[in-house]
């Protein structure tokens, strides 16, 4: 799932080499947190107008997680 998030983010940004995804260990509730880091100039492209692209990223990740019976959260840093 880490690779899925990285692949989608690289398709959105101008500088794909700056995309980095850090996966945390599951917390006490069993939620895996993914931290998405992009270049400063690409932050707006990943978030989108009114957060629509960020919401879509989270929706795709939740769907992928449901197929594997895990819970995920995506934070854009």
PQR file with spaces between the fields and no chain letter, atoms N, CA, C, O and H, PARSE charges and radii, in Angstrom:
ATOM       1  N    UNK     1       0.824   -1.195    0.000 -0.4000 1.5000
ATOM       2  CA   UNK     1       0.000    0.000    0.000 -0.0000 2.0000
ATOM       3  C    UNK     1       0.868    1.258    0.000  0.5500 1.7000
ATOM       4  O    UNK     1       0.473    2.300   -0.523 -0.5500 1.4000
ATOM       5  N    UNK     2       2.039    1.144    0.587 -0.4000 1.5000
ATOM       6  CA   UNK     2       2.971    2.265    0.581 -0.0000 2.0000
ATOM       7  C    UNK     2       3.349    2.618   -0.859  0.5500 1.7000
ATOM       8  O    UNK     2       3.442    3.793   -1.215 -0.5500 1.4000
ATOM       9  H    UNK     2       2.360    0.297    1.012  0.4000 1.0000
ATOM      10  N    UNK     3       3.564    1.598   -1.675 -0.4000 1.5000
ATOM      11  CA   UNK     3       3.929    1.807   -3.068 -0.0000 2.0000
ATOM      12  C    UNK     3       2.782    2.424   -3.854  0.5500 1.7000
ATOM      13  O    UNK     3       3.009    3.252   -4.737 -0.5500 1.4000
ATOM      14  H    UNK     3       3.489    0.643   -1.386  0.4000 1.0000
ATOM      15  N    UNK     4       1.545    2.026   -3.539 -0.4000 1.5000
ATOM      16  CA   UNK     4       0.369    2.590   -4.204 -0.0000 2.0000
ATOM      17  C    UNK     4       0.274    4.090   -3.960  0.5500 1.7000
ATOM      18  O    UNK     4       0.063    4.862   -4.896 -0.5500 1.4000
ATOM      19  H    UNK     4       1.361    1.354   -2.822  0.4000 1.0000
ATOM      20  N    UNK     5       0.426    4.501   -2.721 -0.4000 1.5000
ATOM      21  CA   UNK     5       0.361    5.919   -2.383 -0.0000 2.0000
ATOM      22  C    UNK     5       1.488    6.692   -3.068  0.5500 1.7000
ATOM      23  O    UNK     5       1.268    7.790   -3.581 -0.5500 1.4000
ATOM      24  H    UNK     5       0.597    3.875   -1.961  0.4000 1.0000
ATOM      25  N    UNK     6       2.676    6.130   -3.077 -0.4000 1.5000
ATOM      26  CA   UNK     6       3.812    6.801   -3.712 -0.0000 2.0000
ATOM      27  C    UNK     6       3.589    6.933   -5.215  0.5500 1.7000
ATOM      28  O    UNK     6       3.886    7.980   -5.790 -0.5500 1.4000
ATOM      29  H    UNK     6       2.855    5.239   -2.660  0.4000 1.0000
ATOM      30  N    UNK     7       3.081    5.907   -5.850 -0.4000 1.5000
ATOM      31  CA   UNK     7       2.835    5.928   -7.290 -0.0000 2.0000
ATOM      32  C    UNK     7       1.796    6.976   -7.664  0.5500 1.7000
ATOM      33  O    UNK     7       1.977    7.711   -8.634 -0.5500 1.4000
ATOM      34  H    UNK     7       2.840    5.056   -5.383  0.4000 1.0000
ATOM      35  N    UNK     8       0.718    7.048   -6.907 -0.4000 1.5000
ATOM      36  CA   UNK     8      -0.322    8.045   -7.179 -0.0000 2.0000
ATOM      37  C    UNK     8       0.225    9.454   -6.985  0.5500 1.7000
ATOM      38  O    UNK     8      -0.015   10.334   -7.812 -0.5500 1.4000
ATOM      39  H    UNK     8       0.571    6.450   -6.119  0.4000 1.0000
ATOM      40  N    UNK     9       0.955    9.670   -5.900 -0.4000 1.5000
ATOM      41  CA   UNK     9       1.503   11.000   -5.608 -0.0000 2.0000
ATOM      42  C    UNK     9       2.508   11.431   -6.667  0.5500 1.7000
ATOM      43  O    UNK     9       2.540   12.601   -7.049 -0.5500 1.4000
ATOM      44  H    UNK     9       1.149    8.955   -5.228  0.4000 1.0000
ATOM      45  N    UNK    10       3.326   10.504   -7.144 -0.4000 1.5000
ATOM      46  CA   UNK    10       4.310   10.847   -8.166 -0.0000 2.0000
ATOM      47  C    UNK    10       3.637   11.279   -9.463  0.5500 1.7000
ATOM      48  O    UNK    10       4.187   12.093  -10.204 -0.5500 1.4000
ATOM      49  H    UNK    10       3.300    9.553   -6.834  0.4000 1.0000
ATOM      50  N    UNK    11       2.474   10.751   -9.737 -0.4000 1.5000
ATOM      51  CA   UNK    11       1.735   11.144  -10.926 -0.0000 2.0000
ATOM      52  C    UNK    11       1.126   12.525  -10.820  0.5500 1.7000
ATOM      53  O    UNK    11       0.780   13.129  -11.835 -0.5500 1.4000
ATOM      54  H    UNK    11       2.027   10.089   -9.135  0.4000 1.0000
ATOM      55  N    UNK    12       0.990   13.029   -9.617 -0.4000 1.5000
ATOM      56  CA   UNK    12       0.356   14.332   -9.401 -0.0000 2.0000
ATOM      57  C    UNK    12       1.339   15.501   -9.395  0.5500 1.7000
ATOM      58  O    UNK    12       0.969   16.624   -9.737 -0.5500 1.4000
ATOM      59  H    UNK    12       1.271   12.538   -8.792  0.4000 1.0000
ATOM      60  N    UNK    13       2.572   15.248   -9.012 -0.4000 1.5000
ATOM      61  CA   UNK    13       3.515   16.341   -8.746 -0.0000 2.0000
ATOM      62  C    UNK    13       4.444   16.628   -9.921  0.5500 1.7000
ATOM      63  O    UNK    13       4.561   15.822  -10.844 -0.5500 1.4000
ATOM      64  H    UNK    13       2.874   14.336   -8.734  0.4000 1.0000
ATOM      65  N    UNK    14       5.112   17.803   -9.874 -0.4000 1.5000
ATOM      66  CA   UNK    14       6.096   18.177  -10.884 -0.0000 2.0000
ATOM      67  C    UNK    14       7.456   17.532  -10.620  0.5500 1.7000
ATOM      68  O    UNK    14       8.218   17.281  -11.554 -0.5500 1.4000
ATOM      69  H    UNK    14       5.016   18.457   -9.124  0.4000 1.0000
ATOM      70  N    UNK    15       7.759   17.264   -9.346 -0.4000 1.5000
ATOM      71  CA   UNK    15       9.049   16.687   -8.966 -0.0000 2.0000
ATOM      72  C    UNK    15       8.836   15.311   -8.319  0.5500 1.7000
ATOM      73  O    UNK    15       8.811   15.209   -7.093 -0.5500 1.4000
ATOM      74  H    UNK    15       7.139   17.468   -8.588  0.4000 1.0000
ATOM      75  N    UNK    16       8.682   14.248   -9.131 -0.4000 1.5000
ATOM      76  CA   UNK    16       8.401   12.923   -8.565 -0.0000 2.0000
ATOM      77  C    UNK    16       9.519   12.368   -7.685  0.5500 1.7000
ATOM      78  O    UNK    16       9.267   11.518   -6.830 -0.5500 1.4000
ATOM      79  H    UNK    16       8.702   14.331  -10.127  0.4000 1.0000
ATOM      80  N    UNK    17      10.744   12.837   -7.884 -0.4000 1.5000
ATOM      81  CA   UNK    17      11.849   12.319   -7.071 -0.0000 2.0000
ATOM      82  C    UNK    17      11.774   12.796   -5.625  0.5500 1.7000
ATOM      83  O    UNK    17      12.410   12.207   -4.752 -0.5500 1.4000
ATOM      84  H    UNK    17      10.949   13.528   -8.578  0.4000 1.0000
ATOM      85  N    UNK    18      11.010   13.847   -5.358 -0.4000 1.5000
ATOM      86  CA   UNK    18      10.897   14.382   -3.996 -0.0000 2.0000
ATOM      87  C    UNK    18       9.800   13.702   -3.183  0.5500 1.7000
ATOM      88  O    UNK    18       9.659   13.970   -1.990 -0.5500 1.4000
ATOM      89  H    UNK    18      10.492   14.325   -6.068  0.4000 1.0000
ATOM      90  N    UNK    19       9.030   12.834   -3.809 -0.4000 1.5000
ATOM      91  CA   UNK    19       7.934   12.161   -3.102 -0.0000 2.0000
ATOM      92  C    UNK    19       8.507   11.087   -2.184  0.5500 1.7000
ATOM      93  O    UNK    19       9.305   10.247   -2.599 -0.5500 1.4000
ATOM      94  H    UNK    19       9.144   12.616   -4.778  0.4000 1.0000
ATOM      95  N    UNK    20       8.080   11.138   -0.931 -0.4000 1.5000
ATOM      96  CA   UNK    20       8.528   10.167    0.066 -0.0000 2.0000
ATOM      97  C    UNK    20       7.335    9.759    0.912  0.5500 1.7000
ATOM      98  O    UNK    20       6.538   10.600    1.329 -0.5500 1.4000
ATOM      99  H    UNK    20       7.431   11.820   -0.593  0.4000 1.0000
ATOM     100  N    UNK    21       7.219    8.466    1.160 -0.4000 1.5000
ATOM     101  CA   UNK    21       6.140    7.951    1.999 -0.0000 2.0000
ATOM     102  C    UNK    21       6.766    7.207    3.168  0.5500 1.7000
ATOM     103  O    UNK    21       7.592    6.315    2.979 -0.5500 1.4000
ATOM     104  H    UNK    21       7.866    7.783    0.821  0.4000 1.0000
ATOM     105  N    UNK    22       6.368    7.579    4.370 -0.4000 1.5000
ATOM     106  CA   UNK    22       6.851    6.930    5.586 -0.0000 2.0000
ATOM     107  C    UNK    22       5.667    6.220    6.232  0.5500 1.7000
ATOM     108  O    UNK    22       4.611    6.814    6.447 -0.5500 1.4000
ATOM     109  H    UNK    22       5.696    8.304    4.524  0.4000 1.0000
ATOM     110  N    UNK    23       5.861    4.949    6.536 -0.4000 1.5000
ATOM     111  CA   UNK    23       4.797    4.136    7.129 -0.0000 2.0000
ATOM     112  C    UNK    23       5.091    3.924    8.602  0.5500 1.7000
ATOM     113  O    UNK    23       6.170    3.450    8.957 -0.5500 1.4000
ATOM     114  H    UNK    23       6.719    4.466    6.362  0.4000 1.0000
ATOM     115  N    UNK    24       4.144    4.269    9.465 -0.4000 1.5000
ATOM     116  CA   UNK    24       4.288    4.046   10.897 -0.0000 2.0000
ATOM     117  C    UNK    24       3.779    2.653   11.258  0.5500 1.7000
ATOM     118  O    UNK    24       3.003    2.043   10.523 -0.5500 1.4000
ATOM     119  H    UNK    24       3.267    4.654    9.177  0.4000 1.0000
ATOM     120  N    UNK    25       4.232    2.177   12.394 -0.4000 1.5000
ATOM     121  CA   UNK    25       3.708    0.919   12.922 -0.0000 2.0000
ATOM     122  C    UNK    25       2.251    1.132   13.340  0.5500 1.7000
ATOM     123  O    UNK    25       1.873    2.252   13.685 -0.5500 1.4000
ATOM     124  H    UNK    25       4.863    2.673   12.991  0.4000 1.0000
ATOM     125  N    UNK    26       1.434    0.090   13.318 -0.4000 1.5000
ATOM     126  CA   UNK    26       0.040    0.255   13.752 -0.0000 2.0000
ATOM     127  C    UNK    26      -0.033    0.761   15.194  0.5500 1.7000
ATOM     128  O    UNK    26       0.702    0.297   16.066 -0.5500 1.4000
ATOM     129  H    UNK    26       1.741   -0.820   13.038  0.4000 1.0000
ATOM     130  N    UNK    27      -0.936    1.723   15.428 -0.4000 1.5000
ATOM     131  CA   UNK    27      -1.081    2.254   16.778 -0.0000 2.0000
ATOM     132  C    UNK    27      -1.962    1.320   17.606  0.5500 1.7000
ATOM     133  O    UNK    27      -2.285    0.217   17.167 -0.5500 1.4000
ATOM     134  H    UNK    27      -1.533    2.099   14.720  0.4000 1.0000
ATOM     135  N    UNK    28      -2.345    1.759   18.793 -0.4000 1.5000
ATOM     136  CA   UNK    28      -3.117    0.896   19.697 -0.0000 2.0000
ATOM     137  C    UNK    28      -4.490    0.528   19.149  0.5500 1.7000
ATOM     138  O    UNK    28      -5.084   -0.463   19.573 -0.5500 1.4000
ATOM     139  H    UNK    28      -2.082    2.655   19.150  0.4000 1.0000
ATOM     140  N    UNK    29      -4.995    1.321   18.208 -0.4000 1.5000
ATOM     141  CA   UNK    29      -6.285    1.003   17.589 -0.0000 2.0000
ATOM     142  C    UNK    29      -6.115    0.185   16.316  0.5500 1.7000
ATOM     143  O    UNK    29      -7.106   -0.170   15.678 -0.5500 1.4000
ATOM     144  H    UNK    29      -4.512    2.126   17.864  0.4000 1.0000
ATOM     145  N    UNK    30      -4.880   -0.120   15.934 -0.4000 1.5000
ATOM     146  CA   UNK    30      -4.605   -0.909   14.745 -0.0000 2.0000
ATOM     147  C    UNK    30      -4.576   -0.113   13.452  0.5500 1.7000
ATOM     148  O    UNK    30      -4.660   -0.688   12.366 -0.5500 1.4000
ATOM     149  H    UNK    30      -4.075    0.168   16.452  0.4000 1.0000
ATOM     150  N    UNK    31      -4.458    1.208   13.559 -0.4000 1.5000
ATOM     151  CA   UNK    31      -4.434    2.071   12.373 -0.0000 2.0000
ATOM     152  C    UNK    31      -2.997    2.310   11.934  0.5500 1.7000
ATOM     153  O    UNK    31      -2.154    2.711   12.736 -0.5500 1.4000
ATOM     154  H    UNK    31      -4.390    1.674   14.441  0.4000 1.0000
ATOM     155  N    UNK    32      -2.721    2.062   10.661 -0.4000 1.5000
ATOM     156  CA   UNK    32      -1.406    2.325   10.088 -0.0000 2.0000
ATOM     157  C    UNK    32      -1.436    3.732    9.493  0.5500 1.7000
ATOM     158  O    UNK    32      -2.300    4.042    8.672 -0.5500 1.4000
ATOM     159  H    UNK    32      -3.406    1.736   10.009  0.4000 1.0000
ATOM     160  N    UNK    33      -0.504    4.577    9.903 -0.4000 1.5000
ATOM     161  CA   UNK    33      -0.460    5.953    9.422 -0.0000 2.0000
ATOM     162  C    UNK    33       0.630    6.080    8.361  0.5500 1.7000
ATOM     163  O    UNK    33       1.779    5.699    8.584 -0.5500 1.4000
ATOM     164  H    UNK    33       0.198    4.325   10.570  0.4000 1.0000
ATOM     165  N    UNK    34       0.249    6.621    7.207 -0.4000 1.5000
ATOM     166  CA   UNK    34       1.199    6.896    6.131 -0.0000 2.0000
ATOM     167  C    UNK    34       1.428    8.403    6.087  0.5500 1.7000
ATOM     168  O    UNK    34       0.472    9.175    6.025 -0.5500 1.4000
ATOM     169  H    UNK    34      -0.684    6.930    7.026  0.4000 1.0000
ATOM     170  N    UNK    35       2.692    8.825    6.119 -0.4000 1.5000
ATOM     171  CA   UNK    35       3.058   10.232    6.028 -0.0000 2.0000
ATOM     172  C    UNK    35       3.581   10.481    4.622  0.5500 1.7000
ATOM     173  O    UNK    35       4.581    9.887    4.216 -0.5500 1.4000
ATOM     174  H    UNK    35       3.470    8.197    6.169  0.4000 1.0000
ATOM     175  N    UNK    36       2.918   11.347    3.884 -0.4000 1.5000
ATOM     176  CA   UNK    36       3.304   11.670    2.518 -0.0000 2.0000
ATOM     177  C    UNK    36       4.052   12.993    2.524  0.5500 1.7000
ATOM     178  O    UNK    36       3.512   14.016    2.946 -0.5500 1.4000
ATOM     179  H    UNK    36       2.107   11.829    4.214  0.4000 1.0000
ATOM     180  N    UNK    37       5.304   12.973    2.053 -0.4000 1.5000
ATOM     181  CA   UNK    37       6.139   14.171    1.964 -0.0000 2.0000
ATOM     182  C    UNK    37       6.367   14.480    0.498  0.5500 1.7000
ATOM     183  O    UNK    37       6.776   13.607   -0.267 -0.5500 1.4000
ATOM     184  H    UNK    37       5.742   12.142    1.710  0.4000 1.0000
ATOM     185  N    UNK    38       6.106   15.717    0.102 -0.4000 1.5000
ATOM     186  CA   UNK    38       6.362   16.163   -1.270 -0.0000 2.0000
ATOM     187  C    UNK    38       7.139   17.477   -1.211  0.5500 1.7000
ATOM     188  O    UNK    38       7.292   18.071   -0.144 -0.5500 1.4000
ATOM     189  H    UNK    38       5.774   16.427    0.723  0.4000 1.0000
ATOM     190  N    UNK    39       7.627   17.923   -2.373 -0.4000 1.5000
ATOM     191  CA   UNK    39       8.341   19.202   -2.436 -0.0000 2.0000
ATOM     192  C    UNK    39       7.387   20.335   -2.060  0.5500 1.7000
ATOM     193  O    UNK    39       6.175   20.234   -2.247 -0.5500 1.4000
ATOM     194  H    UNK    39       7.503   17.441   -3.239  0.4000 1.0000
ATOM     195  N    UNK    40       7.951   21.398   -1.534 -0.4000 1.5000
ATOM     196  CA   UNK    40       7.148   22.533   -1.065 -0.0000 2.0000
ATOM     197  C    UNK    40       6.253   23.098   -2.174  0.5500 1.7000
ATOM     198  O    UNK    40       5.101   23.448   -1.919 -0.5500 1.4000
ATOM     199  H    UNK    40       8.936   21.480   -1.382  0.4000 1.0000
ATOM     200  N    UNK    41       6.770   23.188   -3.383 -0.4000 1.5000
ATOM     201  CA   UNK    41       5.995   23.731   -4.489 -0.0000 2.0000
ATOM     202  C    UNK    41       4.890   22.820   -4.974  0.5500 1.7000
ATOM     203  O    UNK    41       3.971   23.274   -5.655 -0.5500 1.4000
ATOM     204  H    UNK    41       7.706   22.904   -3.590  0.4000 1.0000
ATOM     205  N    UNK    42       4.961   21.538   -4.636 -0.4000 1.5000
ATOM     206  CA   UNK    42       3.953   20.567   -5.072 -0.0000 2.0000
ATOM     207  C    UNK    42       2.869   20.318   -4.025  0.5500 1.7000
ATOM     208  O    UNK    42       1.948   19.535   -4.255 -0.5500 1.4000
ATOM     209  H    UNK    42       5.707   21.169   -4.082  0.4000 1.0000
ATOM     210  N    UNK    43       2.978   20.972   -2.899 -0.4000 1.5000
ATOM     211  CA   UNK    43       2.015   20.736   -1.825 -0.0000 2.0000
ATOM     212  C    UNK    43       0.584   21.051   -2.272  0.5500 1.7000
ATOM     213  O    UNK    43      -0.343   20.300   -1.966 -0.5500 1.4000
ATOM     214  H    UNK    43       3.726   21.609   -2.712  0.4000 1.0000
ATOM     215  N    UNK    44       0.407   22.148   -2.988 -0.4000 1.5000
ATOM     216  CA   UNK    44      -0.929   22.525   -3.456 -0.0000 2.0000
ATOM     217  C    UNK    44      -1.498   21.538   -4.448  0.5500 1.7000
ATOM     218  O    UNK    44      -2.710   21.326   -4.481 -0.5500 1.4000
ATOM     219  H    UNK    44       1.160   22.758   -3.237  0.4000 1.0000
ATOM     220  N    UNK    45      -0.649   20.927   -5.260 -0.4000 1.5000
ATOM     221  CA   UNK    45      -1.112   19.949   -6.234 -0.0000 2.0000
ATOM     222  C    UNK    45      -1.625   18.693   -5.544  0.5500 1.7000
ATOM     223  O    UNK    45      -2.583   18.078   -6.013 -0.5500 1.4000
ATOM     224  H    UNK    45       0.335   21.099   -5.233  0.4000 1.0000
ATOM     225  N    UNK    46      -1.008   18.308   -4.449 -0.4000 1.5000
ATOM     226  CA   UNK    46      -1.409   17.099   -3.733 -0.0000 2.0000
ATOM     227  C    UNK    46      -2.662   17.351   -2.900  0.5500 1.7000
ATOM     228  O    UNK    46      -3.500   16.461   -2.754 -0.5500 1.4000
ATOM     229  H    UNK    46      -0.230   18.807   -4.067  0.4000 1.0000
ATOM     230  N    UNK    47      -2.792   18.541   -2.362 -0.4000 1.5000
ATOM     231  CA   UNK    47      -3.963   18.856   -1.543 -0.0000 2.0000
ATOM     232  C    UNK    47      -5.164   19.184   -2.425  0.5500 1.7000
ATOM     233  O    UNK    47      -6.270   18.710   -2.162 -0.5500 1.4000
ATOM     234  H    UNK    47      -2.111   19.263   -2.481  0.4000 1.0000
ATOM     235  N    UNK    48      -4.965   19.979   -3.456 -0.4000 1.5000
ATOM     236  CA   UNK    48      -6.053   20.316   -4.374 -0.0000 2.0000
ATOM     237  C    UNK    48      -6.950   21.404   -3.816  0.5500 1.7000
ATOM     238  O    UNK    48      -6.825   21.809   -2.660 -0.5500 1.4000
ATOM     239  H    UNK    48      -4.067   20.364   -3.670  0.4000 1.0000
ATOM     240  N    UNK    49      -7.855   21.867   -4.662 -0.4000 1.5000
ATOM     241  CA   UNK    49      -8.793   22.906   -4.232 -0.0000 2.0000
ATOM     242  C    UNK    49      -9.734   22.345   -3.179  0.5500 1.7000
ATOM     243  O    UNK    49     -10.390   21.324   -3.384 -0.5500 1.4000
ATOM     244  H    UNK    49      -7.956   21.538   -5.601  0.4000 1.0000
ATOM     245  N    UNK    50      -9.783   23.028   -2.065 -0.4000 1.5000
ATOM     246  CA   UNK    50     -10.620   22.652   -0.932 -0.0000 2.0000
ATOM     247  C    UNK    50     -10.349   21.230   -0.455  0.5500 1.7000
ATOM     248  O    UNK    50     -11.222   20.592    0.134 -0.5500 1.4000
ATOM     249  H    UNK    50      -9.250   23.857   -1.898  0.4000 1.0000
ATOM     250  N    UNK    51      -9.131   20.729   -0.711 -0.4000 1.5000
ATOM     251  CA   UNK    51      -8.738   19.413   -0.223 -0.0000 2.0000
ATOM     252  C    UNK    51      -9.327   18.246   -0.982  0.5500 1.7000
ATOM     253  O    UNK    51      -9.344   17.127   -0.469 -0.5500 1.4000
ATOM     254  H    UNK    51      -8.422   21.247   -1.189  0.4000 1.0000
ATOM     255  N    UNK    52      -9.808   18.473   -2.181 -0.4000 1.5000
ATOM     256  CA   UNK    52     -10.478   17.406   -2.936 -0.0000 2.0000
ATOM     257  C    UNK    52      -9.523   16.286   -3.325  0.5500 1.7000
ATOM     258  O    UNK    52      -9.880   15.112   -3.223 -0.5500 1.4000
ATOM     259  H    UNK    52      -9.795   19.382   -2.598  0.4000 1.0000
ATOM     260  N    UNK    53      -8.319   16.624   -3.766 -0.4000 1.5000
ATOM     261  CA   UNK    53      -7.367   15.581   -4.174 -0.0000 2.0000
ATOM     262  C    UNK    53      -6.891   14.800   -2.949  0.5500 1.7000
ATOM     263  O    UNK    53      -6.755   13.578   -3.008 -0.5500 1.4000
ATOM     264  H    UNK    53      -8.029   17.577   -3.849  0.4000 1.0000
ATOM     265  N    UNK    54      -6.641   15.492   -1.855 -0.4000 1.5000
ATOM     266  CA   UNK    54      -6.230   14.817   -0.621 -0.0000 2.0000
ATOM     267  C    UNK    54      -7.321   13.858   -0.159  0.5500 1.7000
ATOM     268  O    UNK    54      -7.028   12.745    0.278 -0.5500 1.4000
ATOM     269  H    UNK    54      -6.751   16.485   -1.808  0.4000 1.0000
ATOM     270  N    UNK    55      -8.557   14.280   -0.251 -0.4000 1.5000
ATOM     271  CA   UNK    55      -9.678   13.421    0.144 -0.0000 2.0000
ATOM     272  C    UNK    55      -9.766   12.197   -0.771  0.5500 1.7000
ATOM     273  O    UNK    55     -10.037   11.089   -0.307 -0.5500 1.4000
ATOM     274  H    UNK    55      -8.795   15.185   -0.605  0.4000 1.0000
ATOM     275  N    UNK    56      -9.536   12.399   -2.069 -0.4000 1.5000
ATOM     276  CA   UNK    56      -9.558   11.291   -3.015 -0.0000 2.0000
ATOM     277  C    UNK    56      -8.425   10.300   -2.729  0.5500 1.7000
ATOM     278  O    UNK    56      -8.623    9.088   -2.812 -0.5500 1.4000
ATOM     279  H    UNK    56      -9.315   13.298   -2.446  0.4000 1.0000
ATOM     280  N    UNK    57      -7.240   10.816   -2.393 -0.4000 1.5000
ATOM     281  CA   UNK    57      -6.124    9.942   -2.018 -0.0000 2.0000
ATOM     282  C    UNK    57      -6.485    9.088   -0.811  0.5500 1.7000
ATOM     283  O    UNK    57      -6.224    7.885   -0.782 -0.5500 1.4000
ATOM     284  H    UNK    57      -7.080   11.801   -2.325  0.4000 1.0000
ATOM     285  N    UNK    58      -7.082    9.718    0.168 -0.4000 1.5000
ATOM     286  CA   UNK    58      -7.470    8.984    1.381 -0.0000 2.0000
ATOM     287  C    UNK    58      -8.540    7.943    1.070  0.5500 1.7000
ATOM     288  O    UNK    58      -8.519    6.849    1.634 -0.5500 1.4000
ATOM     289  H    UNK    58      -7.295   10.695    0.145  0.4000 1.0000
ATOM     290  N    UNK    59      -9.470    8.269    0.182 -0.4000 1.5000
ATOM     291  CA   UNK    59     -10.523    7.327   -0.197 -0.0000 2.0000
ATOM     292  C    UNK    59      -9.934    6.102   -0.885  0.5500 1.7000
ATOM     293  O    UNK    59     -10.324    4.974   -0.583 -0.5500 1.4000
ATOM     294  H    UNK    59      -9.487    9.158   -0.277  0.4000 1.0000
ATOM     295  N    UNK    60      -9.005    6.313   -1.800 -0.4000 1.5000
ATOM     296  CA   UNK    60      -8.355    5.192   -2.489 -0.0000 2.0000
ATOM     297  C    UNK    60      -7.592    4.328   -1.497  0.5500 1.7000
ATOM     298  O    UNK    60      -7.643    3.101   -1.580 -0.5500 1.4000
ATOM     299  H    UNK    60      -8.687    7.229   -2.045  0.4000 1.0000
ATOM     300  N    UNK    61      -6.894    4.946   -0.571 -0.4000 1.5000
ATOM     301  CA   UNK    61      -6.127    4.183    0.413 -0.0000 2.0000
ATOM     302  C    UNK    61      -7.041    3.402    1.357  0.5500 1.7000
ATOM     303  O    UNK    61      -6.721    2.278    1.744 -0.5500 1.4000
ATOM     304  H    UNK    61      -6.853    5.943   -0.505  0.4000 1.0000
ATOM     305  N    UNK    62      -8.184    3.998    1.728 -0.4000 1.5000
ATOM     306  CA   UNK    62      -9.140    3.275    2.576 -0.0000 2.0000
ATOM     307  C    UNK    62      -9.706    2.068    1.844  0.5500 1.7000
ATOM     308  O    UNK    62      -9.904    1.013    2.447 -0.5500 1.4000
ATOM     309  H    UNK    62      -8.444    4.911    1.414  0.4000 1.0000
ATOM     310  N    UNK    63      -9.968    2.215    0.551 -0.4000 1.5000
ATOM     311  CA   UNK    63     -10.493    1.100   -0.241 -0.0000 2.0000
ATOM     312  C    UNK    63      -9.452   -0.016   -0.351  0.5500 1.7000
ATOM     313  O    UNK    63      -9.783   -1.195   -0.226 -0.5500 1.4000
ATOM     314  H    UNK    63      -9.808    3.072    0.062  0.4000 1.0000
ATOM     315  N    UNK    64      -8.202    0.360   -0.583 -0.4000 1.5000
ATOM     316  CA   UNK    64      -7.137   -0.643   -0.670 -0.0000 2.0000
ATOM     317  C    UNK    64      -6.934   -1.336    0.680  0.5500 1.7000
ATOM     318  O    UNK    64      -6.668   -2.537    0.731 -0.5500 1.4000
ATOM     319  H    UNK    64      -7.933    1.318   -0.684  0.4000 1.0000
ATOM     320  N    UNK    65      -7.059   -0.587    1.752 -0.4000 1.5000
ATOM     321  CA   UNK    65      -6.893   -1.157    3.088 -0.0000 2.0000
ATOM     322  C    UNK    65      -8.032   -2.110    3.424  0.5500 1.7000
ATOM     323  O    UNK    65      -7.816   -3.123    4.089 -0.5500 1.4000
ATOM     324  H    UNK    65      -7.276    0.388    1.711  0.4000 1.0000
ATOM     325  N    UNK    66      -9.230   -1.798    2.977 -0.4000 1.5000
ATOM     326  CA   UNK    66     -10.377   -2.652    3.255 -0.0000 2.0000
ATOM     327  C    UNK    66     -10.201   -4.022    2.603  0.5500 1.7000
ATOM     328  O    UNK    66     -10.650   -5.034    3.139 -0.5500 1.4000
ATOM     329  H    UNK    66      -9.406   -0.975    2.437  0.4000 1.0000
ATOM     330  N    UNK    67      -9.547   -4.047    1.446 -0.4000 1.5000
ATOM     331  CA   UNK    67      -9.304   -5.328    0.766 -0.0000 2.0000
ATOM     332  C    UNK    67      -8.338   -6.200    1.554  0.5500 1.7000
ATOM     333  O    UNK    67      -8.361   -7.426    1.439 -0.5500 1.4000
ATOM     334  H    UNK    67      -9.181   -3.224    1.010  0.4000 1.0000
ATOM     335  N    UNK    68      -7.479   -5.556    2.364 -0.4000 1.5000
ATOM     336  CA   UNK    68      -6.501   -6.291    3.163 -0.0000 2.0000
ATOM     337  C    UNK    68      -6.910   -6.367    4.634  0.5500 1.7000
ATOM     338  O    UNK    68      -6.144   -6.847    5.470 -0.5500 1.4000
ATOM     339  H    UNK    68      -7.461   -4.560    2.457  0.4000 1.0000
ATOM     340  N    UNK    69      -8.096   -5.903    4.944 -0.4000 1.5000
ATOM     341  CA   UNK    69      -8.638   -5.932    6.316 -0.0000 2.0000
ATOM     342  C    UNK    69      -7.761   -5.190    7.315  0.5500 1.7000
ATOM     343  O    UNK    69      -7.525   -5.671    8.424 -0.5500 1.4000
ATOM     344  H    UNK    69      -8.718   -5.513    4.265  0.4000 1.0000
ATOM     345  N    UNK    70      -7.281   -4.021    6.917 -0.4000 1.5000
ATOM     346  CA   UNK    70      -6.527   -3.167    7.829 -0.0000 2.0000
ATOM     347  C    UNK    70      -7.126   -1.762    7.779  0.5500 1.7000
ATOM     348  O    UNK    70      -7.927   -1.446    6.898 -0.5500 1.4000
ATOM     349  H    UNK    70      -7.473   -3.630    6.017  0.4000 1.0000
ATOM     350  N    UNK    71      -6.730   -0.931    8.730 -0.4000 1.5000
ATOM     351  CA   UNK    71      -7.177    0.449    8.775 -0.0000 2.0000
ATOM     352  C    UNK    71      -5.983    1.358    8.511  0.5500 1.7000
ATOM     353  O    UNK    71      -4.894    1.135    9.041 -0.5500 1.4000
ATOM     354  H    UNK    71      -6.080   -1.187    9.445  0.4000 1.0000
ATOM     355  N    UNK    72      -6.194    2.389    7.688 -0.4000 1.5000
ATOM     356  CA   UNK    72      -5.096    3.291    7.370 -0.0000 2.0000
ATOM     357  C    UNK    72      -5.538    4.744    7.514  0.5500 1.7000
ATOM     358  O    UNK    72      -6.727    5.064    7.496 -0.5500 1.4000
ATOM     359  H    UNK    72      -7.078    2.570    7.258  0.4000 1.0000
ATOM     360  N    UNK    73      -4.550    5.595    7.654 -0.4000 1.5000
ATOM     361  CA   UNK    73      -4.746    7.031    7.684 -0.0000 2.0000
ATOM     362  C    UNK    73      -3.612    7.648    6.883  0.5500 1.7000
ATOM     363  O    UNK    73      -2.476    7.178    6.953 -0.5500 1.4000
ATOM     364  H    UNK    73      -3.584    5.335    7.669  0.4000 1.0000
ATOM     365  N    UNK    74      -3.910    8.701    6.119 -0.4000 1.5000
ATOM     366  CA   UNK    74      -2.899    9.359    5.310 -0.0000 2.0000
ATOM     367  C    UNK    74      -2.756   10.804    5.785  0.5500 1.7000
ATOM     368  O    UNK    74      -3.729   11.556    5.835 -0.5500 1.4000
ATOM     369  H    UNK    74      -4.833    9.082    6.062  0.4000 1.0000
ATOM     370  N    UNK    75      -1.524   11.172    6.132 -0.4000 1.5000
ATOM     371  CA   UNK    75      -1.226   12.543    6.524 -0.0000 2.0000
ATOM     372  C    UNK    75      -0.275   13.135    5.502  0.5500 1.7000
ATOM     373  O    UNK    75       0.721   12.513    5.135 -0.5500 1.4000
ATOM     374  H    UNK    75      -0.734   10.561    6.091  0.4000 1.0000
ATOM     375  N    UNK    76      -0.586   14.337    5.044 -0.4000 1.5000
ATOM     376  CA   UNK    76       0.256   15.002    4.067 -0.0000 2.0000
ATOM     377  C    UNK    76       1.084   16.046    4.788  0.5500 1.7000
ATOM     378  O    UNK    76       0.550   17.012    5.333 -0.5500 1.4000
ATOM     379  H    UNK    76      -1.396   14.842    5.342  0.4000 1.0000
ATOM     380  N    UNK    77       2.382   15.846    4.787 -0.4000 1.5000
ATOM     381  CA   UNK    77       3.302   16.744    5.505 -0.0000 2.0000
ATOM     382  C    UNK    77       4.081   17.585    4.527  0.5500 1.7000
ATOM     383  O    UNK    77       4.906   18.402    4.935 -0.5500 1.4000
ATOM     384  H    UNK    77       2.816   15.062    4.344  0.4000 1.0000
